[in-house]
Amino acid sequence: MKGALVFIDGTICDDRHRLGLFGTNGFYLPANVLADKPVAGSVTFINELATTYSVYYAGVRPVDLSAITKKWLSKNGFPDGDVYLAPTQEERLRMAEGDLSDKKIVLGIGDRWDDNQLHLTLGCLSIIVKEYEGDWDFVRHILKRGTEI
């Protein structure tokens, strides 16, 4: 099955309630991460996406947050999918050339320019949505137009 790589923070996860804690241990405290809300419409859209694509999630988080991230995804109704975390862009690009390179990823969805850079490294269509405001109807429109994806 074709793969879709979806970035977490800012794309499908609204973590703004904890941004004041950035740079402190509290920012990644499990209770704080689990209190994040899904970006409006993201759960429905990603579940629709999962009917056609294998969904993979990527995040700019420490690797040791993998279990908490999976718990957050499940708790909020996102479909199952492998989670790839790396705290730096260099590590994410290495992931693209390593672990992600054999996943047949043809679509990437993120909210930042460096997400786009990773998508281009994978050689897939890159859709960048506005941070915390994913326009899922527009993404659906793009995907309907590109039926070869």
C-alpha positions as CSV (number, residue, x, y, z in Angstrom):
1,M,0.0,0.0,0.0
2,K,1.2,3.6,-0.7
3,G,2.4,5.5,2.3
4,A,1.5,8.9,3.8
5,L,3.8,10.6,6.2
6,V,2.0,13.0,8.6
7,F,3.8,15.4,10.9
8,I,2.4,15.6,14.4
9,D,3.0,18.9,16.3
10,G,1.2,21.8,14.6
11,T,-0.2,19.6,11.8
12,I,-2.5,17.2,13.7
13,C,-1.6,18.1,17.3
14,D,-2.3,21.4,18.9
15,D,0.3,21.8,21.6
16,R,-0.1,25.5,22.2
17,H,-1.2,25.1,25.8
18,R,2.3,24.0,26.7
19,L,4.4,26.3,24.5
20,G,5.2,28.5,27.6
21,L,7.0,25.5,29.0
22,F,9.3,25.0,26.0
23,G,12.9,24.5,27.1
24,T,11.8,23.1,30.4
25,N,11.2,19.5,31.6
26,G,7.5,20.3,31.8
27,F,7.2,20.7,28.0
28,Y,7.5,17.0,27.4
29,L,5.9,15.8,30.7
30,P,3.6,12.9,29.7
31,A,0.5,14.5,31.4
32,N,1.1,17.7,29.4
33,V,1.6,15.9,26.1
34,L,-1.5,13.8,26.6
35,A,-3.5,17.0,27.3
36,D,-2.8,18.2,23.7
37,K,-5.8,18.5,21.5
38,P,-6.1,17.3,17.9
39,V,-6.2,20.1,15.3
40,A,-9.8,20.6,14.2
41,G,-10.8,18.0,11.5
42,S,-7.5,16.2,11.6
43,V,-8.8,12.9,13.2
44,T,-11.6,12.6,10.6
45,F,-9.2,13.4,7.7
46,I,-6.4,11.0,8.8
47,N,-8.9,8.2,9.3
48,E,-10.1,8.8,5.7
49,L,-6.5,8.9,4.5
50,A,-5.9,5.5,6.2
51,T,-8.4,3.8,4.0
52,T,-6.1,4.4,1.0
53,Y,-2.6,4.9,2.5
54,S,-0.5,3.3,5.2
55,V,-0.1,6.2,7.6
56,Y,3.2,7.0,9.2
57,Y,3.6,9.8,11.8
58,A,6.7,11.9,12.3
59,G,7.5,14.3,15.1
60,V,10.1,16.8,16.3
61,R,10.2,15.2,19.7
62,P,12.7,13.2,21.7
63,V,12.7,9.5,20.7
64,D,11.8,8.4,24.3
65,L,8.4,10.0,23.8
66,S,7.4,7.3,21.3
67,A,5.1,5.4,23.7
68,I,3.4,8.6,24.9
69,T,2.9,9.8,21.3
70,K,1.3,6.5,20.3
71,K,-0.9,6.8,23.4
72,W,-2.0,10.3,22.4
73,L,-2.7,9.2,18.8
74,S,-4.8,6.3,20.0
75,K,-6.6,8.3,22.8
76,N,-7.7,10.9,20.2
77,G,-8.9,8.4,17.6
78,F,-6.1,8.5,15.0
79,P,-5.5,5.3,13.0
80,D,-2.6,3.1,13.9
81,G,0.7,3.8,12.2
82,D,4.4,3.7,12.9
83,V,5.8,6.7,14.8
84,Y,9.1,8.2,13.8
85,L,10.6,10.8,16.2
86,A,13.7,12.9,15.9
87,P,14.6,16.1,17.7
88,T,16.7,17.7,14.9
89,Q,16.2,18.2,11.2
90,E,19.5,16.4,10.5
91,E,18.2,13.3,12.3
92,R,14.8,13.5,10.5
93,L,16.6,13.7,7.1
94,R,18.7,10.6,8.1
95,M,15.4,8.9,9.0
96,A,14.1,9.7,5.5
97,E,17.2,8.2,3.9
98,G,17.1,5.2,6.3
99,D,14.0,3.8,8.1
100,L,11.4,5.7,6.0
101,S,13.0,5.0,2.6
102,D,11.4,1.6,2.1
103,K,7.8,2.7,3.1
104,K,6.6,3.7,-0.4
105,I,5.7,7.1,0.9
106,V,4.1,9.1,-1.9
107,L,2.5,11.8,0.2
108,G,3.7,14.0,3.0
109,I,1.6,16.4,5.1
110,G,3.2,19.0,7.5
111,D,3.0,22.5,8.6
112,R,6.6,23.8,8.4
113,W,9.2,24.4,5.7
114,D,11.5,21.7,7.1
115,D,8.7,19.2,6.8
116,N,8.7,20.1,3.1
117,Q,12.4,19.4,3.0
118,L,11.9,16.0,4.4
119,H,9.1,15.2,2.0
120,L,11.3,16.2,-0.9
121,T,14.1,14.0,0.4
122,L,11.6,11.1,0.3
123,G,10.6,12.2,-3.3
124,C,6.9,12.5,-2.4
125,L,4.2,15.1,-2.9
126,S,4.5,17.7,-0.1
127,I,1.4,19.4,1.2
128,I,2.1,22.1,3.8
129,V,-0.9,23.3,5.9
130,K,-1.2,26.3,8.1
131,E,0.0,25.5,11.6
132,Y,-2.8,24.5,14.0
133,E,-5.4,25.1,11.2
134,G,-5.1,22.3,8.7
135,D,-7.4,23.0,5.8
136,W,-8.4,19.4,5.3
137,D,-11.0,20.2,2.6
138,F,-8.2,21.7,0.6
139,V,-6.0,18.7,1.1
140,R,-8.8,16.4,0.0
141,H,-9.2,18.6,-3.1
142,I,-5.5,18.3,-3.9
143,L,-5.6,14.5,-3.4
144,K,-8.7,14.1,-5.7
145,R,-7.0,16.1,-8.4
146,G,-3.8,13.9,-8.2
147,T,-5.4,10.5,-8.5
148,E,-2.1,9.1,-9.6
149,I,-0.7,9.6,-6.1
